[in-house]
Amino acid sequence: MARQKETPPFEQSLDALQVLVERLESGDLSLEDSLSTFEQGIALTRECQSALQDAEQRVQVLLEQNGKLVEKPHDGNLEP
């Protein structure tokens, strides 16, 4: 059975992206290293965007009632 490539958790990708940004902002990288780091950052950004889109879709499914999306205001309370 072929093994699927596992996507790292969102938080791990976000932390890795922050590290890459700090490396780029330091100004200590060569042009080639900067380009490589930038490419890695773009890939991580796409992974994070995809994870956020998936989460948004899951929330929409959970909020659907009778085939209609019921929007509920967010009051900051995480409890049901």
Rosetta silent file (secondary structure, phi, psi, omega in degrees, C-alpha in Angstrom):
SEQUENCE: MARQKETPPFEQSLDALQVLVERLESGDLSLEDSLSTFEQGIALTRECQSALQDAEQRVQVLLEQNGKLVEKPHDGNLEP
SCORE:     score description
SCORE:     0.000 S_00000001
   1 L     0.000  130.929 -179.119    0.000    0.000    0.000 S_00000001
   2 L   -72.950  137.734  179.753    1.394    3.409   -0.995 S_00000001
   3 L   -88.145  131.771  177.813    1.976    5.791    1.859 S_00000001
   4 L   -80.120  147.334  176.220    0.436    9.232    1.588 S_00000001
   5 L   -70.101  124.230  179.900    2.567   12.252    2.309 S_00000001
   6 L   -82.269  135.365  176.252    1.562   13.528    5.711 S_00000001
   7 L   -90.214  130.767  179.925    0.894   17.227    6.028 S_00000001
   8 L   -65.002  154.027  178.136    2.299   18.732    9.224 S_00000001
   9 L   -56.426  153.739 -177.473   -0.213   20.247   11.627 S_00000001
  10 H   -53.312  -48.159 -176.798   -1.219   23.835   10.932 S_00000001
  11 H   -61.451  -38.435  178.736    0.562   25.202   13.993 S_00000001
  12 H   -65.405  -42.018  178.129    3.807   23.441   13.056 S_00000001
  13 H   -64.300  -40.782 -179.794    3.653   24.883    9.531 S_00000001
  14 H   -65.488  -41.108  176.624    2.942   28.335   10.901 S_00000001
  15 H   -63.107  -42.936  179.307    5.905   28.112   13.307 S_00000001
  16 H   -63.583  -37.967  178.537    8.185   26.943   10.486 S_00000001
  17 H   -64.348  -40.738  178.353    6.980   29.837    8.341 S_00000001
  18 H   -61.976  -40.317  178.120    7.819   32.296   11.129 S_00000001
  19 H   -62.523  -42.848  179.741   11.356   30.868   11.343 S_00000001
  20 H   -64.151  -40.819  178.827   11.794   31.290    7.582 S_00000001
  21 H   -62.009  -43.557  178.976   10.578   34.891    7.734 S_00000001
  22 H   -62.336  -38.871  177.956   13.048   35.653   10.510 S_00000001
  23 H   -63.745  -43.108  179.900   15.871   34.114    8.458 S_00000001
  24 H   -66.276  -40.498 -178.783   14.935   36.224    5.450 S_00000001
  25 H   -69.321  -22.086 -178.855   14.621   39.384    7.521 S_00000001
  26 H   -64.912  -29.679 -179.467   18.055   38.856    9.060 S_00000001
  27 L    77.643    8.252 -176.693   19.698   39.706    5.754 S_00000001
  28 L   -92.530   -1.436 -176.422   22.447   37.153    6.383 S_00000001
  29 L   -90.772  148.983  173.733   21.491   34.755    3.574 S_00000001
  30 L   -71.331  170.023  178.958   23.055   34.582    0.150 S_00000001
  31 H   -59.581  -45.219 -178.525   20.834   35.205   -2.843 S_00000001
  32 H   -63.945  -42.790  178.114   20.555   31.480   -3.541 S_00000001
  33 H   -66.304  -37.021  177.704   19.720   30.699    0.096 S_00000001
  34 H   -63.095  -43.564  179.222   17.193   33.540    0.136 S_00000001
  35 H   -64.695  -41.905  178.971   15.456   32.152   -2.949 S_00000001
  36 H   -63.655  -43.980  178.657   15.396   28.652   -1.507 S_00000001
  37 H   -64.008  -41.071  178.043   14.019   29.934    1.799 S_00000001
  38 H   -61.691  -43.590  178.267   11.422   31.994   -0.041 S_00000001
  39 H   -60.688  -42.390  177.734   10.306   28.918   -2.018 S_00000001
  40 H   -62.642  -40.057  178.880    9.949   26.952    1.220 S_00000001
  41 H   -63.756  -40.294  178.018    7.916   29.828    2.663 S_00000001
  42 H   -63.128  -43.277  179.155    5.576   29.863   -0.319 S_00000001
  43 H   -62.193  -44.257  178.704    4.989   26.114    0.049 S_00000001
  44 H   -64.942  -39.208  177.935    4.255   26.495    3.767 S_00000001
  45 H   -60.784  -42.733  179.012    1.937   29.434    3.086 S_00000001
  46 H   -64.915  -39.135  177.222   -0.042   27.324    0.619 S_00000001
  47 H   -62.704  -43.538  179.741   -0.274   24.489    3.163 S_00000001
  48 H   -65.152  -42.941  178.383   -1.556   26.912    5.809 S_00000001
  49 H   -61.677  -41.216  178.889   -4.077   28.449    3.415 S_00000001
  50 H   -64.156  -42.809  179.060   -5.331   25.006    2.476 S_00000001
  51 H   -63.823  -39.916  178.586   -5.689   23.998    6.127 S_00000001
  52 H   -66.617  -39.781  177.448   -7.617   27.194    6.872 S_00000001
  53 H   -64.323  -41.769  177.741   -9.928   26.626    3.898 S_00000001
  54 H   -62.046  -42.781  179.599  -10.575   23.054    5.048 S_00000001
  55 H   -64.001  -41.329  178.968  -11.365   24.273    8.561 S_00000001
  56 H   -62.324  -41.901  178.521  -13.733   26.918    7.189 S_00000001
  57 H   -64.490  -40.235  178.692  -15.574   24.311    5.132 S_00000001
  58 H   -63.685  -40.685  178.184  -15.898   22.030    8.160 S_00000001
  59 H   -64.015  -42.760  179.281  -17.333   24.898   10.216 S_00000001
  60 H   -61.133  -41.731  178.514  -19.839   25.698    7.467 S_00000001
  61 H   -62.350  -41.533 -179.617  -20.973   22.078    7.368 S_00000001
  62 H   -67.054  -29.011 -178.214  -21.421   22.094   11.139 S_00000001
  63 H   -88.936   -8.891 -179.498  -23.481   25.285   10.987 S_00000001
  64 E   -70.519  134.672  175.728  -25.797   24.101    8.209 S_00000001
  65 E  -133.713  125.290 -179.481  -29.340   23.431    9.307 S_00000001
  66 L    54.878   39.006  176.435  -31.964   22.058    6.933 S_00000001
  67 L    79.216    0.407  179.845  -29.705   22.677    3.960 S_00000001
  68 E  -117.927  142.353  178.743  -29.218   26.364    4.794 S_00000001
  69 E   -77.559  123.865  178.611  -26.178   27.967    6.315 S_00000001
  70 L  -104.133  111.401 -179.701  -27.055   29.517    9.649 S_00000001
  71 L   -84.699  131.613  179.490  -24.637   32.274   10.511 S_00000001
  72 L  -120.212  133.938  178.813  -24.082   32.756   14.200 S_00000001
  73 L   -67.108  144.923  179.550  -22.246   35.752   15.637 S_00000001
  74 L   -91.665  119.927 -178.938  -19.007   34.947   17.410 S_00000001
  75 L  -101.314    6.379  179.648  -19.061   36.201   20.977 S_00000001
  76 L    88.823  -10.566 -179.910  -15.566   35.010   21.867 S_00000001
  77 L   -86.392  123.972 -177.895  -16.886   32.133   23.956 S_00000001
  78 L   -89.136   -4.752 -179.691  -15.466   28.808   22.820 S_00000001
  79 L   -86.465  145.511 -179.522  -17.939   26.729   24.839 S_00000001
  80 L   -65.730    0.000    0.000  -21.085   25.356   23.133 S_00000001
